[in-house]
Amino acid sequence: MTGFSLSVFLPDGNAGGLRIVNKSHWSGVAVMCPRTEYFSASKREEFHRSGLYLLIGPATDGTGRDQVYVGEGDNVHKRITAHDLKKEFWTEVVIFTKTDNSLNKADVRYLEARLVEIAKKLGVAALDNSTEPAPPKPTEAHQADLESFLQDIHTISTLLGINAFRNAAVMNRSSATGPQGETLTFSMGGMSGKMQVTDDSYILLAGPGIAMANKKGLPSTYRELRNKMVEEKRLILDPEAPDHLRLMADTPFRSPTAAAAVVYGGSVNGRTVWKNNKGKTLADLEAEAAQQS
């Protein structure tokens, strides 16, 4: 991956306030602010351009996830004030537009549809969108340009602490040390799974072997998470093993214990149950990496 630089400008000097993000060799710009500052921030020119916006807040399902709504508009501010002020969950908003206001209606509809598709597939955040829009069909060349812009949205979203669009398939694991980049295996009580470690996530890989039922003693946070994953069909009945569930897509977690709890359906210590092909636990690998640093 080629290196790049990002700049974050704080117009009022407050790190938790209005933030303007630019990326080297990028024609776009991102603007983020808390809901409490929205009306003052929306006086900026960027809010009156064509673009995308994300409304972000704590999920109401008790899982500790973020809740995200993806929207688009010819004039982002007019769209938000007309349709989204009644939504109570959001505490922050971020918009993505171009410095020359060159995104047209078909462009923002395509980008909106792709972001909804990715967020729904990954399931890292609770998606507030009730429908999954069908993207317009741009020319092959223009689609490549839009996908490049989309990748920059992923990068900047992650920088701003938004994990909804983090894609395990594009994470760079090639330069990882210690447990990063290794495929670790869980096997206990007839349940099994595989996980990869990145710099900031634990990626549970799609596949079979997931516990059908929640076991006694499973913490309520993980119980609610598993139930939600079943409800959203990220965990489905495995047609090849009807006494197990199957994970439908690679899914990032913030801790190895959360990933293990989803697989096992019970209370486990993620740092001791995930092992590499030599039998070393995640805790062992982290200790070795610490000694080498």
For each residue, the residues with C-beta under 8 A, 3 or more apart:
1: 172
2:
3:
4: 23 24 25
5: 23 24
6: 21 22 23 24 155 156 159
7: 21 22 23
8: 19 20 21 159
9: 19 20 21 22
10: 13 14 15 17 18 19 20
11: 17 18 20
12: 17 18
13: 10 17
14: 10 17 18
15: 10 19
16: 34
17: 10 11 12 13 14 33 34 37
18: 10 11 12 14 31 32 33 37 41
19: 8 9 10 15 31 32 33 160
20: 8 9 10 11 29 30 31 46
21: 6 7 8 9 29 30 31 32 156 159 160
22: 6 7 9 26 29 30
23: 4 5 6 7 26 28 152 155 156
24: 4 5 6
25: 4
26: 22 23 152
27: 98 99 100 102
28: 23 96 97 98 99 149 152 153
29: 20 21 22 46 96 97 98 99
30: 20 21 22 94 95 96 153 156 160
31: 18 19 20 21 41 44 46 47 94 95 97
32: 18 19 21 92 93 94 95 160
33: 17 18 19 37 38 41 92 93
34: 16 17 37 38 91 92
35: 38 90 91 92 93
36:
37: 17 18 33 34 40 41
38: 33 34 35 41 42 80 93
39: 42 43
40: 37 43
41: 18 31 33 37 38 44 47
42: 38 39 47 77 80 81
43: 39 40 47
44: 31 41 47
45: 48 49
46: 20 29 31 49 51 76 95 97
47: 31 41 42 43 44 76 77 95
48: 45 75 76 77 78
49: 45 46 75 76 97 98 101 103
50: 73 74 75 76 97 101 103 104 105 107 108
51: 46 72 73 76 95 96 97 98 103 108
52: 70 71 72 76 95 96 97 108 111 112 115 153
53: 70 71 72 73 76 79 80 93 94 95 96
54: 68 69 70 71 93 94 95 115 157 162 164
55: 68 69 71 80 84 87 89 90 92 93 128
56: 66 67 68 90 91 92 93 94 162
57: 66 67 89 90 91 92
58: 64 66 67 89 91
59: 62 63 64 65 66 67 89 125 126
60: 67 89 126
61: 65 126 224 228
62: 59 220 221 224
63: 59 126 221 224 225 228
64: 58 59 221
65: 59 61 124 125 126
66: 56 57 58 59 124 125 126 162 163 164
67: 56 57 58 59 60 89 90 125 126 127 128
68: 54 55 56 119 125 126 127 128 162 164
69: 54 55 84 87 90 127 128 129
70: 52 53 54 112 115 116 119 127 129
71: 52 53 54 55 79 80 83 84 112
72: 51 52 53 76 79 108 109 111 112
73: 50 51 53 76 78 79 80 108
74: 50 78 79 105 108
75: 48 49 50 78 79
76: 46 47 48 49 50 51 52 53 72 73 79 80 95 97
77: 42 47 48 80 81
78: 48 73 74 75 81 82
79: 53 71 72 73 74 75 76 82 83 84
80: 38 42 53 55 71 73 76 77 83 84 85 93
81: 42 77 78 84 85
82: 78 79
83: 71 79 80 86
84: 55 69 71 79 80 81 87 90
85: 80 81
86: 83
87: 55 69 84 90 128
88:
89: 55 57 58 59 60 67 128
90: 35 55 56 57 67 69 84 87 93
91: 34 35 56 57 58
92: 32 33 34 35 55 56 57
93: 32 33 35 38 53 54 55 56 80 90
94: 30 31 32 53 54 56 157 160 162
95: 30 31 32 46 47 51 52 53 54 76
96: 28 29 30 51 52 53 111 153 156
97: 28 29 31 46 49 50 51 52 76 101 103
98: 27 28 29 49 51 101 102 103
99: 27 28 29
100: 27
101: 49 50 97 98
102: 27 98
103: 49 50 51 97 98 107 108 111
104: 50 107 108
105: 50 74 108 109
106: 109 110 136 138
107: 50 103 104 110 111 138 146
108: 50 51 52 72 73 74 103 104 105 111 112
109: 72 105 106 112 113 133 135 136
110: 106 107 113 114 135 136 138 143 146
111: 52 72 96 103 107 108 114 115 146 149 150 153
112: 52 70 71 72 108 109 115 116 133
113: 109 110 116 117 132 133 134 135 136
114: 110 111 117 118 135 146 147 150
115: 52 54 70 111 112 118 119 150 153 165
116: 70 112 113 119 120 127 129 132 133
117: 113 114 120 121 132 135
118: 114 115 121 122 164 165 167
119: 68 70 115 116 122 123 124 125 127 164 165
120: 116 117 123 127 132
121: 117 118 249
122: 118 119 164 165 166 167 168 249 250 251 252
123: 119 120 229 232 234 249 251
124: 65 66 119 163 164 166 251 252
125: 59 65 66 67 68 119 162 163 164
126: 59 60 61 63 65 66 67 68 228
127: 67 68 69 70 116 119 120 164
128: 55 67 68 69 87 89
129: 69 70 116 132
130:
131:
132: 113 116 117 120 129
133: 109 112 113 116
134: 113
135: 109 110 113 114 117
136: 106 109 110 113
137:
138: 106 107 110 142 143 146
139: 142 143
140: 143 144
141: 144 145
142: 138 139 145 146
143: 110 138 139 140 146 147
144: 140 141 147 148
145: 141 142 148 149
146: 107 110 111 114 138 142 143 149 150
147: 114 143 144 150 151
148: 144 145 151 152
149: 28 111 145 146 152 153
150: 111 114 115 146 147 153 154
151: 147 148 154 155 170
152: 23 26 28 148 149 155 156
153: 28 30 52 96 111 115 149 150 156 157 165
154: 150 151 157 158 165 166 167 170
155: 6 23 151 152 158 159
156: 6 21 23 30 96 152 153 159 160
157: 54 94 153 154 160 162 163 164 165 166
158: 154 155 161 162 163 165 166
159: 6 8 21 155 156
160: 19 21 30 32 94 156 157
161: 158
162: 54 56 66 68 94 125 157 158 165
163: 66 124 125 157 158 166 201 252
164: 54 66 68 118 119 122 124 125 127 157
165: 115 118 119 122 153 154 157 158 162
166: 122 124 154 157 158 163 171 201 252
167: 118 122 154 170 171
168: 122 171 196 198 201 203 250 251 252
169: 250
170: 151 154 167
171: 166 167 168 198 201 203
172: 1 175
173: 176 180 181 196 198
174: 181
175: 172
176: 173 180 181 197 198 199
177: 180 289 292
178: 285 286 288 289 292
179: 182 184 197 276 282 285 286 289
180: 173 176 177 197 198 199
181: 173 174 176 196 197 198
182: 179 196 197 276 285
183: 194 195 196 205 276 277
184: 179 194 195 196 197 274 275 276 282
185: 192 193 194 195 274 275 276 277
186: 191 192 193 194 195 259 260 263 264 273 274 275
187: 191 192
188: 191 264 268 273
189: 211 264 266
190:
191: 186 187 188 209 210 211 244 263 264 265
192: 185 186 187 208 209 263
193: 185 186 204 205 207 209 210 247 259 260 262 263
194: 183 184 185 186 204 205 207
195: 183 184 185 186 202 203 204 205 256 259 274
196: 168 173 181 182 183 184 202 203 205
197: 176 179 180 181 182 184 201 202 203 256 282
198: 168 171 173 176 180 181 201 202 203 252
199: 176 180
200:
201: 163 166 168 171 197 198 252 253 254
202: 195 196 197 198 252 253 254 255 256 258 259 270
203: 168 171 195 196 197 198 250 251 252 253
204: 193 194 195 247 250 251 252 253 259 262 263
205: 183 193 194 195 196 247 250
206: 246 247 248 249 250 251
207: 193 194 246 247
208: 192 238 240 241 244 246 247
209: 191 192 193 241 244 263
210: 191 193 235 238 244 245 246 247 262 263 265
211: 189 191 214 215 244 245 263 264 265 266
212: 243 244 245 265
213: 265
214: 211 218 223 226 227 265 266
215: 211 218 264 265 266 267
216: 266
217: 266 267
218: 214 215 222 223 226 261 265 266 267
219: 222 223 261 267
220: 62 223 224
221: 62 63 64 224 225
222: 218 219 225 226 258 261 262 267
223: 214 218 219 220 226 227
224: 61 62 63 220 221 227 228
225: 63 221 222 228 229 258 261 262
226: 214 218 222 223 229 230 235 261 262 265
227: 214 223 224 230 231
228: 61 63 126 224 225 231 232
229: 123 225 226 232 234 235 262
230: 226 227 233 234 235 236 245
231: 227 228
232: 123 228 229
233: 230 236 248
234: 123 229 230 247 248 249 251
235: 210 226 229 230 245 246 247 248 262
236: 230 233 245 246 248
237: 242 245 246
238: 208 210 241 242 244 245 246
239: 242
240: 208
241: 208 209 238 244 246
242: 237 238 239
243: 212
244: 191 208 209 210 211 212 238 241
245: 210 211 212 230 235 236 237 238
246: 206 207 208 210 235 236 237 238 241
247: 193 204 205 206 207 208 210 234 235 251 262
248: 206 233 234 235 236
249: 121 122 123 206 234
250: 122 168 169 203 204 205 206
251: 122 123 124 168 203 204 206 234 247 259 262
252: 122 124 163 166 168 198 201 202 203 204
253: 201 202 203 204 256 258 259 262
254: 201 202 258
255: 202 258 259 270
256: 195 197 202 253 259 260 270 271 274 282
257: 260 261 268 269 270 271
258: 202 222 225 253 254 255 261 262 270
259: 186 193 195 202 204 251 253 255 256 262 263 270 274
260: 186 193 256 257 263 264 268 269 270 273 274
261: 218 219 222 225 226 257 258 264 265 266 267 268 270
262: 193 204 210 222 225 226 229 235 247 251 253 258 259 265
263: 186 191 192 193 204 209 210 211 259 260
264: 186 188 189 191 211 215 260 261 268 273
265: 191 210 211 212 213 214 215 218 226 261 262
266: 189 211 214 215 216 217 218 261
267: 215 217 218 219 222 261
268: 188 257 260 261 264 273
269: 257 260 272 273
270: 202 255 256 257 258 259 260 261 273 274 282
271: 256 257 274 281 282 283 286
272: 269 281 282 283
273: 186 188 260 264 268 269 270 281
274: 184 185 186 195 256 259 260 270 271 281 282
275: 184 185 186 279 280 281 282
276: 179 182 183 184 185 279 280 285
277: 183 185
278:
279: 275 276
280: 275 276 284 285 288
281: 271 272 273 274 275 284 285
282: 179 184 197 256 270 271 272 274 275 285 286
283: 271 272 286 287
284: 280 281 287 288
285: 178 179 182 276 280 281 282 288 289
286: 178 179 271 282 283 289 290
287: 283 284 290 291
288: 178 280 284 285 291 292
289: 177 178 179 285 286 292 293
290: 286 287 293
291: 287 288
292: 177 178 288 289
293: 289 290
